[in-house]
Amino acid sequence: MTRKKFYISVDLEGMACVVGAYGKGLSPDTPNYQFACLQGTREANAAATALFDSGADEVYVWDCHAMGVNLDYDKLDKRCSIVMGSGMRKRFPDIDESFGGIVFLGYHAYDTSEATLAHVYSSATFQYQKINGKDVGEMQVDALIAGRYGVPPIFCAGDNYCVAQAKESFDGIVTVETKKALAWNSCISKHPIKCCEEIYEGVKKAAAEADKMKPYTVGEPFEYEVRYKRIEYAQGCTYRDINNNLFERTDAYTRKGLIMKPEHIFEF
């Protein structure tokens, strides 16, 4: 392990035994939310402990689901730095070339027919997003942002569709399948404690191999395409391309254009 700083990015939809609620996804008013926060804390702590046990000096845990105030912070390893809250100016605050890898926990697939809680940023707003004509999700965009600093994705835990997408996108990434998806609000899950044990071992393996893993990059500028779920969202799209023109509208729901860096995706 050459670089001894790591970032753990913690979403919640991909956690063990998490399915949200029919018609609502996973929000604080759904019965499954409190358990999702508990399991998110457990899985984050398992990953952080594995990194410290592997020789890490610094571990950032980013609570990145919704408003960023989900985890039970006093149950995390006290050596962690905790990134939380909303309104931050960029994803992965403080990230730079000194970080050795990104760990994705609780992530979910991009919109996929059978995946549990599959969506792209907002299940009410976006149907899909593509980069250079290829479907991507939150995990791929986050990896692109980290990749601009030379930081590779080294580990992913989520449902079977999420980990399959991770393996397709990122060479050599270590994964743990937390559950087998049955539909948007159902799954067959591993026991939550067993998942934490597997995450600990998987992250230790990923840390040992981190120096060999490559950052995720695409050529810049790249084509970004987004399809909305409502016509008025596409009408109101404010994305601008590298020439400062509004994105082309290719049909009633879809916009696309060339942008220079992945951070611009969050400037809609």
C-alpha positions as CSV (number, residue, x, y, z in Angstrom):
1,M,0.0,0.0,0.0
2,T,1.8,3.1,-1.3
3,R,-0.9,5.7,-0.6
4,K,-2.4,5.3,2.8
5,K,-5.5,7.5,2.5
6,F,-8.9,6.1,1.4
7,Y,-12.4,7.3,0.8
8,I,-15.5,5.2,1.7
9,S,-18.6,6.5,-0.1
10,V,-21.8,5.3,1.7
11,D,-25.1,5.2,-0.1
12,L,-28.0,3.1,1.4
13,E,-30.1,1.4,-1.2
14,G,-27.6,-1.3,-1.8
15,M,-27.2,-2.4,1.9
16,A,-28.1,-5.9,3.0
17,C,-31.9,-6.3,3.9
18,V,-32.8,-2.9,2.4
19,V,-35.7,-2.7,-0.1
20,G,-37.4,0.6,0.7
21,A,-41.2,0.9,0.4
22,Y,-43.4,0.4,-2.6
23,G,-43.9,3.7,-4.4
24,K,-41.5,5.6,-2.2
25,G,-38.0,4.2,-2.6
26,L,-35.9,4.7,0.6
27,S,-36.7,7.9,2.5
28,P,-37.0,8.7,6.2
29,D,-40.7,8.1,6.3
30,T,-40.4,4.5,5.1
31,P,-40.3,1.6,7.6
32,N,-37.0,0.2,6.2
33,Y,-35.1,3.5,6.5
34,Q,-33.9,3.2,10.2
35,F,-32.6,-0.3,9.5
36,A,-30.8,1.0,6.4
37,C,-29.1,3.6,8.5
38,L,-28.0,0.9,11.0
39,Q,-26.7,-1.4,8.4
40,G,-25.0,1.5,6.6
41,T,-23.1,2.2,9.8
42,R,-22.2,-1.4,10.2
43,E,-20.9,-1.8,6.6
44,A,-19.0,1.5,6.7
45,N,-17.3,0.5,10.0
46,A,-16.4,-2.9,8.6
47,A,-14.8,-1.3,5.6
48,A,-13.0,1.4,7.7
49,T,-11.7,-1.2,10.2
50,A,-10.4,-3.3,7.3
51,L,-8.5,-0.3,5.8
52,F,-6.9,0.6,9.1
53,D,-6.0,-3.0,9.7
54,S,-4.3,-3.0,6.3
55,G,-2.1,0.0,7.2
56,A,-4.2,3.0,6.2
57,D,-3.4,6.3,8.0
58,E,-6.5,8.2,7.1
59,V,-10.0,7.0,6.1
60,Y,-12.8,9.4,5.0
61,V,-16.4,8.1,5.4
62,W,-18.8,10.0,3.3
63,D,-22.5,9.8,4.2
64,C,-23.8,10.5,0.7
65,H,-27.4,9.2,0.7
66,A,-30.0,12.0,0.3
67,M,-29.3,14.8,2.7
68,G,-26.1,13.2,4.1
69,V,-27.2,12.7,7.7
70,N,-28.0,9.0,7.9
71,L,-25.3,7.1,9.8
72,D,-24.9,6.6,13.5
73,Y,-21.5,8.4,13.6
74,D,-20.5,7.5,17.1
75,K,-20.5,3.8,16.2
76,L,-17.8,4.4,13.5
77,D,-14.1,3.8,14.2
78,K,-13.0,7.0,16.0
79,R,-10.0,7.3,13.6
80,C,-12.4,8.1,10.7
81,S,-13.0,11.5,9.3
82,I,-16.7,11.9,8.5
83,V,-18.0,13.8,5.5
84,M,-21.7,14.6,5.9
85,G,-24.5,17.0,5.1
86,S,-25.8,18.7,2.0
87,G,-25.0,21.7,-0.1
88,M,-21.3,20.9,-0.6
89,R,-19.7,22.4,-3.6
90,K,-18.3,19.2,-5.0
91,R,-18.4,15.4,-4.5
92,F,-15.6,13.9,-2.5
93,P,-14.5,17.0,-0.6
94,D,-10.7,17.1,0.0
95,I,-10.0,14.4,-2.5
96,D,-6.6,14.7,-4.1
97,E,-3.8,12.6,-5.5
98,S,-2.7,11.4,-2.1
99,F,-5.7,9.0,-1.8
100,G,-5.2,5.4,-2.7
101,G,-8.7,4.3,-3.5
102,I,-12.5,4.6,-3.3
103,V,-14.7,2.1,-1.6
104,F,-18.3,2.1,-2.7
105,L,-20.8,0.8,-0.1
106,G,-24.6,0.6,-0.4
107,Y,-24.5,1.6,-4.0
108,H,-27.3,0.5,-6.4
109,A,-27.5,-0.3,-10.1
110,Y,-28.5,2.3,-12.7
111,D,-32.0,1.8,-14.0
112,T,-32.2,-1.9,-14.6
113,S,-35.4,-4.0,-15.0
114,E,-35.0,-6.2,-11.9
115,A,-32.5,-4.4,-9.7
116,T,-33.4,-3.4,-6.2
117,L,-34.1,0.4,-5.9
118,A,-32.3,1.0,-9.2
119,H,-32.1,4.7,-10.2
120,V,-29.8,7.5,-11.2
121,Y,-29.6,10.3,-8.5
122,S,-33.4,10.8,-8.4
123,S,-35.8,8.0,-9.2
124,A,-38.5,10.7,-9.7
125,T,-36.5,12.8,-12.1
126,F,-34.1,10.8,-14.3
127,Q,-34.7,7.7,-16.5
128,Y,-31.1,7.2,-17.5
129,Q,-27.8,8.9,-18.1
130,K,-25.2,8.0,-20.7
131,I,-21.5,8.9,-21.3
132,N,-20.3,8.5,-24.8
133,G,-23.4,6.5,-25.6
134,K,-23.0,4.0,-22.7
135,D,-25.3,3.7,-19.7
136,V,-23.7,4.8,-16.4
137,G,-24.9,5.2,-12.9
138,E,-23.9,7.2,-9.8
139,M,-21.0,4.8,-9.2
140,Q,-19.5,5.4,-12.6
141,V,-19.8,9.2,-12.4
142,D,-18.3,9.2,-8.9
143,A,-15.5,7.0,-10.1
144,L,-14.9,9.5,-13.0
145,I,-14.6,12.3,-10.5
146,A,-12.1,10.4,-8.4
147,G,-10.3,9.3,-11.5
148,R,-9.4,12.9,-12.4
149,Y,-7.1,12.8,-9.3
150,G,-5.7,9.4,-10.2
151,V,-7.7,7.6,-7.5
152,P,-9.1,4.2,-8.5
153,P,-12.3,2.4,-7.4
154,I,-11.1,-0.6,-5.4
155,F,-14.2,-2.1,-3.8
156,C,-18.0,-2.2,-4.3
157,A,-20.8,-3.8,-2.2
158,G,-24.4,-3.9,-3.5
159,D,-27.0,-6.1,-5.1
160,N,-26.1,-8.6,-7.8
161,Y,-26.8,-6.1,-10.6
162,C,-24.8,-3.4,-8.9
163,V,-21.7,-5.6,-8.5
164,A,-22.0,-6.8,-12.1
165,Q,-22.0,-3.3,-13.3
166,A,-19.0,-2.5,-11.2
167,K,-17.1,-5.4,-12.6
168,E,-18.0,-4.4,-16.1
169,S,-16.8,-0.8,-15.6
170,F,-13.7,-1.2,-13.3
171,D,-11.0,-3.7,-14.0
172,G,-9.9,-5.6,-11.0
173,I,-12.4,-4.2,-8.5
174,V,-13.2,-6.4,-5.5
175,T,-16.9,-6.9,-4.8
176,V,-19.3,-8.3,-2.3
177,E,-22.9,-9.1,-3.2
178,T,-25.2,-8.1,-0.4
179,K,-28.4,-9.4,-1.9
180,K,-30.0,-10.9,-5.0
181,A,-32.6,-8.5,-6.5
182,L,-36.0,-9.8,-7.3
183,A,-37.7,-6.5,-8.2
184,W,-37.5,-2.8,-7.4
185,N,-38.7,-3.3,-3.8
186,S,-37.8,-6.9,-3.1
187,C,-34.7,-9.1,-2.8
188,I,-33.2,-12.2,-1.2
189,S,-30.6,-10.8,1.2
190,K,-27.6,-12.2,2.9
191,H,-27.7,-11.9,6.7
192,P,-26.6,-8.3,7.5
193,I,-23.8,-9.4,9.9
194,K,-22.5,-11.9,7.4
195,C,-22.3,-9.1,4.8
196,C,-20.2,-7.0,7.2
197,E,-17.8,-9.9,7.7
198,E,-17.5,-10.4,3.9
199,I,-17.0,-6.6,3.4
200,Y,-14.2,-6.6,6.0
201,E,-12.4,-9.4,4.2
202,G,-13.1,-8.0,0.7
203,V,-11.8,-4.5,1.6
204,K,-8.7,-6.0,3.1
205,K,-8.1,-7.8,-0.2
206,A,-8.8,-4.6,-2.1
207,A,-6.4,-2.6,0.0
208,A,-3.7,-5.1,-0.6
209,E,-4.3,-4.8,-4.4
210,A,-5.0,-1.1,-4.5
211,D,-1.6,-0.1,-6.0
212,K,-2.3,-2.3,-9.1
213,M,-5.8,-0.8,-9.7
214,K,-6.3,1.9,-12.3
215,P,-8.4,5.0,-12.1
216,Y,-11.6,5.2,-14.2
217,T,-11.3,7.7,-17.0
218,V,-12.9,8.7,-20.3
219,G,-11.6,11.1,-22.9
220,E,-12.4,14.8,-22.3
221,P,-14.6,16.4,-23.5
222,F,-17.2,13.6,-23.5
223,E,-20.8,13.3,-24.6
224,Y,-23.3,13.3,-21.7
225,E,-26.9,12.3,-22.4
226,V,-29.7,12.5,-19.9
227,R,-33.3,11.2,-20.2
228,Y,-35.9,12.7,-17.9
229,K,-39.1,11.1,-16.7
230,R,-41.2,14.1,-17.4
231,I,-41.3,16.4,-20.5
232,E,-41.3,19.6,-18.4
233,Y,-38.0,18.5,-16.8
234,A,-36.4,18.2,-20.2
235,Q,-37.9,21.5,-21.2
236,G,-36.4,23.2,-18.2
237,C,-32.9,21.5,-18.5
238,T,-30.1,24.1,-18.0
239,Y,-27.1,22.0,-18.9
240,R,-24.7,23.8,-21.2
241,D,-22.1,22.3,-23.4
242,I,-18.4,23.2,-24.0
243,N,-19.5,26.1,-26.2
244,N,-21.9,27.4,-23.5
245,N,-25.0,26.4,-25.6
246,L,-27.9,24.6,-24.0
247,F,-27.9,20.9,-24.5
248,E,-29.5,19.6,-27.7
249,R,-33.0,18.2,-27.2
250,T,-33.1,14.9,-29.1
251,D,-36.7,14.0,-28.2
252,A,-39.4,15.2,-25.8
253,Y,-37.6,13.7,-22.8
254,T,-33.9,13.7,-23.7
255,R,-31.0,16.2,-23.8
256,K,-27.3,15.7,-24.7
257,G,-24.1,17.6,-25.3
258,L,-20.4,17.7,-24.9
259,I,-19.0,18.6,-21.5
260,M,-15.4,18.9,-20.2
261,K,-15.5,17.2,-16.8
262,P,-17.8,15.0,-14.8
263,E,-18.4,17.7,-12.1
264,H,-20.4,19.6,-14.7
265,I,-23.1,16.8,-14.5
266,F,-24.1,18.4,-11.2
267,E,-24.6,21.9,-12.6
268,F,-28.2,21.2,-14.0
